[in-house]
Amino acid sequence: MGDLPLDDAMRGQIKTAVAVLRDSGVAAIPTDTLYGLAACAFDERAVLKVYELKGRPDGMALPLLLSNSGDVDKCAAEVPEEAWSLMERFWPGALTLVVRKSAEIPDIVTGGLDTVALRVPDHAVPRAIAEALGAPLTGTSANLSGRPGLTSASDVRREFGDAVDFVLDGVDAPGGVASTIVDVSGAEMRVLREGAISLGEIEEVLRTASQ
């Protein structure tokens, strides 16, 4: 999925999506799991639109999608060595890391918490959009709160009508198992949700890194 070729038509849609996000808009885009509602994470007005579109309570934090691990420094106040080891092994991929947030991340993104959830998706489209935008993207699923996640542009259009500023078409999201969420913001690492990456795989990386 990460090696998906970006033809001219797809690059054109990516360029349109980036323009929408720069104008405080929201774009529905495919990811390596579901379609997501992407907004510039540094743009509070755009992030508020995401909450309003989903009907999601604004006290619930939003995960962020990055173009690569180098973007972590834009989002995190501090990153422990074990987190870098996990990134090196599992990014791009189905690992979400919870870290102490930087001052650049608006409180609306994190629901007022001092932590933020970060992932580099194994899908070329969101990575290309985040890279061109120069900012992380909100990575919440493109569906009304409480309803099933969606995997195609046509499903997103049926769900939201014209409410989303742009829907990127031509590539379905594959669905599949959700990411594993690991909290590395405290003194001890905690697995908050075991998903596509097993606890055993996480522990193996950390054992190797400590040797």
Secondary structure, 3 states (H helix, E strand, C coil): CCCCCCCHHHHHHHHHHHHHHHCCCCEEEECCCCEEEECECCCHHHHHHHHHHHCCCCCCCCCEECCCHHHHHHHEEECCHHHHHHHHHHCCCCEEEEEEECCCCCHHHHCCCCEEEEECCCCHHHHHHHHHHCCCEECEECCCCCCCCCCCHHHHHHHHCCCCCEECCCCCCCCCCCCEEEECCCCCCEEEECCCCCHHHHHHHHHHHHC
